[in-house]
Amino acid sequence: MTYNEASNIARCLDSVPFAAEKIVVDSGSTDDTAMIAQQHGARVIHQPWLGFGAQRNFASSQSRHDWILFLDADEALTPELAAELQAKLPQLMASDSAAGIIVRTAEFMGKPMRWYKLMARERKARIYHRQRASWSESRVHESLRYSGTAVTFHAPFIHYLNPTLVHHELKYLRYAELKALDWHDRKRKARVFEWPLVFLATFIKDYFLRLAFLDGARGFAAAWLAANYALYKRLRYFEMREFPDSIKLASQELQKHNLER
């Protein structure tokens, strides 16, 4: 799925040379994303934004094949994983399994993270048979739902995470808005009492239990940002409940920064 991913899409597509087809579902890019994708062998389909889960399911429906590998535009297979998949995918595709698990590493502040579990060898279900699996249709933080067995591959793929903290904060500002809107639709309780606990618990979990401390200052920064995000989306949801007009006002502001789709 793409939206103004001209700087990333070629690397993503070129990392999967063995694919029977490459599909890019674009939701209105104003840069050269579509042209670059076509130059690198992709069939580009234009689809207004449906939400993360729904957009993924739409993309799955456009494939001419049942087995799908789903990469985000800022991700790419390593040569090692590409070789492993080429060797092992035929066996997976001939089986009754529903999905394949691949592990993701990330670059943060310009360098790979070595220990922090959310940025080093995070398990992701990204290979699946579309008749046996589908994406949850939440606005954000969607997950692949499947029944049956899954096969794990060992070599990593890389997430070229937000190149600066500015990119990171803008992205997660949008994610928090979408998550708060999901809660608003479900009329979730605000749970004000948990605010200080959420920040502290998230930081402790990520910094210590998820081993961010082993990545030094960058690990501290990553754990702090995770805790801040966990708290901010709750504050934003509380504001939506207390001040309903903030939903429209925030949407207008996000549009100014191309963060609202």
N, C-alpha and C positions, 0 to 999 in steps of 0.2 A: 504494500500500500504506500502511496506517495502523495506528498504535498510539498512542493518546492524542495526537492531532494537532489538538485542537479549536482551538488558536490559529492554525493554519496552513491548514487544509483549505479554508476558504471562499475565501481568496485564490487558492489553486491552481486550484480548480474554475472560479472566475469568470474566470480568465485565458484560458480556452479556450471562448469562446462559440459557436464554429462546430462543435464536436464533435457527431457524430450520436448518440453516447451517452457518458455519463461513468460509469465504474465505480470504486468504492472497495472494495478488499479489506481488510477489517479483521480484525486478529488478536487481538481481545479487549480493546478499549479500555474503560477504566472512566470516561472523561469523556464529553463530549457530541459526540465526533467523528462517530458514526454519524448522530445527529439533524441536525447541521449539514450533513453531506454530503448527506443527503436533501433538506434545505431548499434546497440549492444545485444541485439537479438530478441528483444521482448515484444510481445503483443500488448499494446497499450489500450486499456479500456477506461473510458471516462465515466465516473460514477460520483455524483454528489455525496458528500459525507453522510454516512448513516450511523456513526458511532463505531467504536473500535471492534466490538464483537460482531455486530451486524455487517460491517464492511469486510471483515475476514470471511464470514460465511458467504457473502456475495462473491468474493474473490474465488472461494472454493468452487462455487457453482459454475464458474466460467471455465474451469479446466476441462480439457478433453480427456483427462485421465483421472483415475480414482485415487492414486497415491500422490500425495502432495507434500512438498517441503516448503514451509512458510518462513521466509526471512523478512525482517524489517529492512528498510532501505539503508539504515546505518549499521547493518550487520554484514558479515561476510564469513564464508567458510575458510578455514585454514587449508593449505594444500594437504595437510595430513588427514583432516576430516574428509575432504573431497575424495581422497584415495580410499579411505576406509568405507565411505558410503558406496563408492563404485564397486567395491569388492563384496559388500555385505547386503546391499539393498535387494538384489535378486532373491535372496533367501527370505528376507522380510516380506517382500511383495508376494511371494508364493505361499506365505503362511496365513493363518487365521488371526494373526495379531492385529490390533487396532492402531497402534502408534509406535513411534520410535522416539526415544529420549536422546537429546544431544546436550552437551554441556557448554555453557557460555562463559567466556572471560571478558573483561572490560578494561578499557583504558580510561583513566580518571586523572585529570590534571596533567594530561600528556604522557602518562606512563601506565603500563599494565599494573593492575592490582594483583598481588601475589597470594593474599590470605583471606581477605574479607569475603565471606561466603556468598554475598549477593553480587559480588563483582569478580569472583574467581571460582570457576567451575560450578556455576549455578545450573541446576538441571532444568531443562525446558522441553516440553512435549511439542515438537515442531514438525515431526513427520507423522502423517496419519492417512488412513483410508477414509475418504470423505463419507462413505456409507456407514462407517462404524464410529465416527467421531464428529463433533461440531463444537463451535466456539460459543461460550456463554455470551449473551447479547447485552452485557452491561456497557455503559458509556465508556468506561475505562477499567483497566486491570482485569481484562477478560482472561479466561482460561480455557484450555481445550478439555472438553468433557468426552470421555470415552469409556466403554466397557470392554473387558477382555484384557489381554496381556499387552505389555509394551516391551520393546527391546531397547537396551541402552547402548549407545556408541560412545567411544572413549576419547577420541581426539576432539579438541575444542573448536568452537567457532567464536568469532570476536565481535563484541559490541563496541563500536567506536563512539562511546558515550559522549554526551555534550562536550564540545571542545573547550568551553570555558564555564566558569560558575554562572556567568550571565545567562548563557544558553540553558544551563541546568535549571536555574530559578524560573526562567520564563516557561520552560516546558512543564515544570511541576506546579506552577501557578495554574496552568490550564488543566492539568490532571486533577488538582484539588477541586477546581470548579466542577469538573465532570462528576467526580465522586460525590461532592456535596449535592449536586442535582439528583443523582441516583438516590441518595438518602432522603432528599426532599420528596421525591416521587413516592417513596415507601413510608413517608411520615415517621421516620426513625426518631426516637427520643434523642434530645440534645445531649444528655449525660454530662452536664457541666462539671460535676464532681470528679470526672475522670481526667480532666485536662492536664493538671500537673503530673498525674500518675502516668499518663500516656507518653508525655515527653521523656520523663525519667526512665520508664520501663523500656521504651524503644531505644534510647541511647545505650542503656546498659546491655540490652540484648544484642544490639549490633556491634557495639564496641568490644564487649567481652565475649559473649557466647558465639557471635558470628566472626570473631577473630579480627575485627577491624584494627585493633590496637597493634597487631603485628605489622600492619602497613604504615606505621609511624604517623606523621602529621597528616598525611593524606587519608589515612584510615580514620583519624579523629574527625577530620572535616566531613568525610562520607557519613559517619555515624551521626554527627550533629545535624547534617542536612536531612537525614532520614527521620530523626526525631522531630525536627522542625516541621517537616511535611506532615507527619502524623498528627501533630497538634494543629497546624494551620487549617487543614481541611475541616477539622471539627469547629474551629472558630468561625470559619466561613459558613458552615452549615447553620450554626447558631445565628449568624447575621441574617441569613436567608429567612429564618423563622421569625426573627424579631423585626426585620425590615424587608418585606417582600419585594419592594421596588428595587432593592439592590441587585436582584437577579438580572433585570433589564439593564440597569446602569453598568453592571460588571460586564455583561455581554457586549455592550457598546464599546467599552474600554478595551476589551480583549480584541475586538475587531480591528481597532486601530493598529494593533501590533501583529495582525494576521494570526492570532491565537484562537480565534473562534471560527469553527466550521459547522 
